[in-house]
């Protein structure tokens, strides 16, 4: 065994290195305190933000009121000369309930037939007899 590398000298070298590391390394308490996020403080709202919170809904309500006023002014108003009778009133969706009979079904082929039957030439009348 080498005299320069005895157990005692190695222990002393490690001890000296440990002391140097302790002096250069900050304490765990200081590091953990520095790693904590800073407390958040609530900021006081600015005048512009408060004005926007009040003005935007007020503007939206006024636009909605103007729209309702326009709808009411465009509605037809009955006069005394043209009475409206409930008996002649017709729902705008009445046309959806009308039965058009077989018109939509007329384009379908008969049962037992095929749409390709119309493409085939019909046999001559004398061949059947």
MOTAQUI-V971407 format. One record per run of one state. SS is the DSSP state (A for helix, B for strand, O for the rest). FROM is the first residue (numbers start at 1). LEN is the number of residues. If there is no record, write none. Layout:
BEGIN
ss->(SS/SS)
from->(FROM/FROM)
len->(LEN/LEN)
END
This chain:
BEGIN
ss->(O/A/O/A/O/A/O/A/O/A/O/A/O/A/O/A/O)
from->(1/3/6/7/25/28/36/47/75/86/89/94/98/115/119/125/129)
len->(2/3/1/18/3/8/11/28/11/3/5/4/17/4/6/4/1)
END
